[in-house]
Amino acid sequence: MFLDIKCYFLKLFRNLIELNNFMEKEVKGQRD
């Protein structure tokens, strides 16, 4: 059970990082 929650949060965290990287690229693209 605990491992399932840990795995879920790891996936969520990774998705947030990918989303953050994507947003930074979009913002930089608009500024240039």
N, C-alpha and C positions, 0 to 999 in steps of 0.2 A: 504493500500500500504506500509506504513512505517513498519507495523508489519510483512508483508511478507519478507521485506528486513532484518529485525532484526532476524526473524526465520531462514532465509537462512544463515546469518552470524554465528548464533549460531551453526547450523549444520556443517558448514564449520570449525569453530573453534574446535568443538568436534572431527571432523575427523582428524584435524591436530594434536591434542593432542594424539589421538589413534595411529596415524602414528608415532609420535615422540616416544611414549612408545615402540612401536614395534621395531623401529630402535635401540633404546637403548638396548633392550633385545638381538637383533641380534649381536650388537657390543660386548656386554658383553660375549655372547656365544662364539664368535670367539676368544676373548682374553683368556678365561679360558682354 
